Amino acid sequence: MNDHLSAPNLLHTKQHFVLLDGLRGVAALAVVVFHFMEIAIPDPANSFITHAYLAVDFFFCLSGFVIAYAYDTRLLRIGAMMFFKLRLIRLHPLVVFGSIIGLAAFILDPFSHLWMKYADRIWLLFGTSCLMIPYPIVPERFFNLFHLNPPAWSLFWEYIANFFYALVLVKLRNKALWILVIVGAAALFFESNRSANLAVGWSGSTFWGGGIRVFYSFLAGMLIYRIGGIITSRLGFVSIGALLLFAFLVPFSKKVNWIVDPLIVTFYFPFLVALGAGARPGMRFRKICAFCGEISYPLYMIHYPFIWLFFSYVEKEKPSLAHMGIITVIGTILLILLAYGVLVVVDAPVRSFLRKKFINQ
């Protein structure tokens, strides 16, 4: 997520798109519920939130918009190295902390001793996770690129997008950006047709699909900002949040899913980003939006080790669907509370320390 999950440090004189923070939180919450439901109801045709994997594409589009907004005019002044420092400080503390939680959950899992099979490589798994080096070696858990913390796959591509933004994309004229967006859209439809959907990029076998997903959505987000494509309306957080949820709740169909996914990503998500950027939530929702934005990245980056615990529990105990439903509701609430605790106790203090040490010298 990352500025697909966390807003960059904007100049104080710049407008802050608070409703986009709220949408970021809605999308992160949808991802958590989706991951619980993947285990409780493996057949996507029977899940109520089967398209929430597309939240990653929304995050990428949102990231392209806010990065361009924050740095298109600022990057030449601060330089690429300062940009990379700012991005690392914003994103990487929770990459490492999520890996620590993932390591602890893997070793201490009371329902599985899978970690013992990989005991000789456990520190390699941990090191590659902390350094964002893909290492898909656990077939029992679907060859995730980052087994200890699977959502880190999207952070890997976020880093790649940030790298190319600072060195190449920031310099491109809008005409070139339009061409790349069109090429990216075509690549999305090709990939979705080849893979039957856009739930790709997270595993060794689908690695390059992640590159295609970030290629289109990040550039589309940039283009929205560059062309002034913000849509002003009187819609608020509830209305636009419901429109975003609609994309995640679209029923699954094997026959048409390959076309539904890229249509949502290429047209609907950029529209929602433009709509969210132009909306002004009322005072009673501003705090809600701010809270959602603040916890979105911690929630995204620390939740999956607990999904692995749920996976192990379901494999061993074979609980009823009703039981798994209760765990999903309670687990989601507890993860929100944990994410807030991680934000306050770990993420914010560490970022503050790093900024003082490496930025505000």
C-alpha positions in Angstrom: 0.0 0.0 0.0 3.0 2.7 1.2 1.6 5.6 -0.6 -0.7 3.1 -2.1 -1.5 2.9 1.7 -0.1 5.9 3.3 -0.1 9.5 2.3 3.3 11.1 1.6 4.7 13.9 3.7 3.2 16.8 1.8 4.3 20.4 2.0 2.3 22.1 4.7 1.0 24.7 2.3 -0.6 22.0 0.1 -4.1 20.7 0.3 -4.6 17.4 2.0 -7.1 15.0 0.4 -8.7 13.7 3.6 -11.4 11.7 1.9 -8.8 9.7 0.0 -7.4 8.8 3.4 -10.8 7.4 4.3 -11.0 5.4 1.1 -7.5 4.0 1.8 -8.8 2.7 5.1 -11.9 1.2 3.6 -9.8 -0.7 1.0 -7.3 -1.9 3.7 -10.2 -3.2 5.8 -11.7 -5.0 2.8 -8.3 -6.7 2.2 -8.3 -8.0 5.8 -11.9 -9.4 5.5 -11.1 -10.8 2.1 -8.1 -12.8 3.4 -10.2 -14.3 6.2 -12.9 -15.2 3.7 -10.4 -16.8 1.4 -9.8 -19.4 4.1 -13.3 -19.7 5.4 -14.9 -20.0 1.9 -12.2 -21.0 -0.6 -14.6 -21.0 -3.6 -14.7 -17.4 -4.8 -18.1 -18.0 -6.3 -19.5 -18.3 -2.8 -17.7 -15.4 -1.1 -19.4 -12.0 -0.7 -16.2 -10.0 -1.0 -14.4 -12.0 -3.7 -13.0 -9.0 -5.6 -11.2 -7.3 -2.7 -7.9 -8.4 -4.2 -8.4 -5.5 -6.5 -7.9 -3.1 -3.6 -4.2 -3.4 -4.4 -4.9 -1.8 -7.8 -6.8 1.0 -6.1 -3.8 1.5 -3.8 -1.5 1.7 -6.7 -3.7 4.3 -8.5 -4.0 6.3 -5.3 -0.3 6.2 -4.9 0.4 7.5 -8.4 -1.9 10.4 -7.7 -0.6 11.4 -4.3 3.1 10.9 -5.3 2.7 13.1 -8.4 0.7 15.7 -6.3 3.4 15.8 -3.6 6.6 15.5 -5.7 6.1 16.5 -9.3 7.3 20.1 -8.5 9.2 19.3 -5.4 11.4 16.4 -6.6 13.7 18.6 -8.7 14.4 20.8 -5.7 15.0 18.0 -3.1 16.7 15.5 -5.5 16.2 11.8 -6.1 18.2 10.7 -3.1 16.2 12.7 -0.7 13.0 11.3 -2.3 14.3 7.8 -1.7 15.1 8.6 1.9 11.7 10.0 2.5 10.0 6.9 0.9 12.1 4.5 2.9 11.4 6.3 6.2 7.7 6.3 5.4 7.4 2.7 4.2 10.2 0.5 5.5 9.8 0.5 9.3 6.6 -1.5 9.0 8.1 -3.8 6.3 10.6 -4.8 9.0 8.1 -4.9 11.8 5.7 -7.0 9.7 8.5 -9.4 9.1 9.2 -9.7 12.8 5.5 -10.4 13.5 5.5 -12.9 10.6 8.6 -14.7 12.0 7.1 -14.9 15.5 3.8 -16.2 14.1 5.5 -18.8 11.9 7.6 -20.2 14.8 5.0 -20.0 17.5 2.0 -21.3 15.5 0.3 -23.7 17.9 -1.5 -25.5 15.1 1.4 -26.1 12.7 5.1 -27.0 12.9 5.8 -26.2 9.3 8.5 -23.8 10.3 10.7 -26.8 11.4 10.9 -27.9 7.8 12.5 -24.6 6.9 14.5 -24.2 10.1 17.8 -24.1 8.2 16.4 -21.3 6.0 14.4 -19.4 8.6 16.8 -16.5 8.9 17.1 -16.3 5.1 13.3 -16.1 4.9 13.4 -13.3 7.5 16.3 -11.4 5.9 14.8 -11.4 2.5 11.5 -10.3 3.9 13.1 -7.4 5.7 15.1 -6.4 2.6 12.2 -6.9 0.2 13.9 -9.6 -1.8 11.3 -12.1 -3.2 12.0 -15.6 -1.9 9.1 -18.0 -2.8 10.2 -21.3 -1.3 7.1 -22.5 0.7 4.9 -24.7 -1.5 2.7 -25.6 1.4 1.6 -22.0 1.4 1.3 -21.3 -2.3 4.9 -20.0 -3.0 4.2 -16.5 -1.7 7.0 -14.1 -2.7 7.3 -13.1 1.0 6.0 -16.0 3.1 6.4 -14.3 6.5 4.3 -11.3 5.4 2.6 -12.0 2.0 1.2 -8.5 1.4 4.8 -7.2 1.1 4.6 -8.2 -2.6 2.7 -5.1 -3.4 5.3 -3.0 -1.4 8.0 -4.5 -3.6 6.3 -3.2 -6.7 5.5 0.1 -5.0 9.3 0.5 -4.4 9.9 -0.2 -8.1 7.3 2.3 -9.1 8.8 5.0 -6.8 12.3 4.3 -8.2 11.1 4.8 -11.8 9.1 7.8 -10.8 12.1 9.6 -9.4 14.4 8.7 -12.3 12.1 8.7 -15.3 8.4 9.3 -14.9 8.6 12.7 -13.2 10.3 14.0 -16.3 7.7 12.7 -18.8 5.3 15.0 -20.6 1.6 14.2 -20.5 1.6 12.9 -24.1 4.1 10.2 -23.2 2.2 9.4 -20.0 -1.0 8.9 -22.0 0.8 6.5 -24.3 2.1 4.5 -21.4 -1.3 4.4 -19.7 -2.9 3.0 -22.9 -0.1 0.4 -23.2 -0.6 -0.5 -19.5 -4.4 -0.9 -20.0 -3.8 -3.2 -22.9 -1.3 -5.2 -20.8 -3.9 -5.5 -18.0 -6.5 -7.0 -20.3 -3.9 -9.4 -21.8 -2.8 -10.5 -18.3 -6.4 -10.9 -17.0 -7.3 -13.0 -20.1 -4.2 -15.1 -19.6 -4.7 -15.7 -15.9 -8.5 -15.5 -15.8 -8.4 -12.6 -13.3 -6.1 -10.0 -11.9 -5.3 -11.8 -8.6 -1.7 -12.0 -9.7 1.7 -10.7 -8.5 1.9 -12.3 -5.1 3.5 -15.6 -5.9 6.5 -16.9 -7.8 4.5 -18.1 -10.8 2.5 -14.8 -11.1 5.4 -12.5 -10.3 5.3 -10.4 -13.5 1.6 -9.9 -13.2 2.3 -7.6 -10.3 4.5 -5.4 -12.5 1.6 -5.1 -15.0 -0.8 -4.1 -12.3 1.4 -1.4 -10.9 2.4 -0.2 -14.3 -1.1 0.8 -15.3 -2.5 1.9 -12.0 0.4 4.0 -10.8 0.6 5.8 -14.2 -3.2 6.3 -14.3 -3.0 8.0 -10.8 -0.2 10.2 -12.0 -2.2 11.2 -15.1 -5.3 12.1 -13.1 -3.2 14.7 -11.2 -1.3 15.9 -14.2 -4.4 16.7 -16.3 -6.3 18.2 -13.4 -8.9 15.3 -13.6 -10.3 15.9 -10.1 -14.1 15.7 -10.1 -15.8 18.2 -7.7 -19.0 17.0 -6.2 -21.1 17.1 -3.0 -20.7 13.4 -2.3 -19.2 12.5 1.0 -17.3 9.7 2.6 -20.2 7.4 3.0 -21.3 7.7 -0.6 -17.9 7.4 -2.2 -16.9 4.7 0.3 -20.0 2.7 -0.7 -19.0 3.1 -4.4 -15.5 1.7 -3.6 -17.0 -1.2 -1.7 -19.2 -2.0 -4.6 -16.1 -2.9 -6.7 -15.1 -5.4 -4.0 -18.6 -7.0 -3.7 -19.1 -7.6 -7.4 -20.1 -11.3 -7.7 -17.5 -13.7 -9.1 -18.1 -15.4 -12.4 -15.6 -17.6 -14.2 -17.0 -16.7 -17.6 -16.7 -12.9 -17.3 -14.2 -12.3 -14.5 -11.3 -11.9 -16.9 -13.1 -8.8 -18.4 -14.7 -7.5 -15.2 -11.3 -7.1 -13.4 -9.5 -5.0 -15.9 -12.7 -2.9 -16.5 -12.9 -2.0 -12.8 -9.1 -1.3 -12.6 -8.8 0.8 -15.9 -12.0 2.9 -15.6 -13.7 2.6 -12.2 -10.8 3.1 -9.8 -9.3 6.1 -11.6 -12.9 7.6 -11.5 -13.1 7.0 -7.8 -9.7 8.5 -7.1 -10.7 11.6 -9.1 -14.1 11.7 -7.3 -12.5 11.3 -3.9 -9.9 14.0 -4.5 -12.7 16.5 -5.3 -15.0 15.7 -2.4 -15.0 17.5 0.9 -16.3 15.4 3.8 -18.2 17.2 6.6 -16.5 17.9 9.9 -17.9 14.8 11.6 -16.4 12.5 8.9 -13.0 14.2 8.7 -11.7 12.6 11.9 -13.0 9.2 10.7 -11.2 9.6 7.4 -8.0 10.7 9.1 -8.2 7.7 11.4 -8.8 5.3 8.5 -5.9 6.7 6.6 -3.6 6.5 9.6 -4.3 2.8 10.4 -4.5 1.6 6.8 -0.8 1.0 6.3 -0.2 -0.7 9.7 -3.4 -2.8 9.2 -2.2 -3.9 5.8 1.3 -4.7 6.9 0.7 -6.6 10.1 -2.5 -8.5 9.5 -1.4 -11.5 7.4 0.7 -13.4 10.0 -2.6 -13.8 11.9 -4.3 -15.0 8.7 -1.7 -17.7 8.6 -2.6 -18.7 12.2 -6.2 -18.8 11.1 -5.2 -21.0 8.1 -3.4 -23.4 10.4 -6.3 -23.5 12.8 -8.8 -24.2 10.1 -6.6 -27.0 8.6 -6.2 -28.7 11.9 -9.6 -28.2 13.7 -12.0 -28.0 10.7 -14.3 -25.5 12.4 -17.9 -24.8 11.2 -18.6 -21.9 8.9 -20.4 -20.1 11.7 -17.4 -20.5 13.9 -15.1 -19.1 11.3 -17.5 -16.2 10.7 -17.3 -15.3 14.4 -13.5 -15.5 14.3 -13.5 -13.2 11.2 -15.5 -10.5 12.9 -13.6 -10.6 16.2 -10.3 -11.0 14.4 -10.9 -8.0 12.2 -11.8 -5.8 15.1 -8.7 -6.9 17.1 -6.5 -6.3 14.1 -7.8 -2.8 13.8 -7.0 -2.2 17.4 -3.5 -3.8 17.0 -2.9 -1.7 13.9 -3.6 1.5 15.9 -1.3 0.3 18.7 1.5 -0.4 16.2 1.0 3.1 14.7 1.3 4.8 18.0 3.9 2.7 19.7 6.1 1.6 16.7 5.5 3.3 13.3 5.1 6.9 14.2 7.9 7.1 16.8 10.4 5.2 14.5 9.6 7.5 11.6 10.0 10.5 13.7 13.4 9.3 14.9 14.5 8.5 11.4 13.4 11.9 10.1 15.3 13.7 12.8 18.4 11.7 12.2 18.5 11.6 8.4 16.3 14.4 7.1 16.1 17.3 9.6 19.8 17.5 10.3 
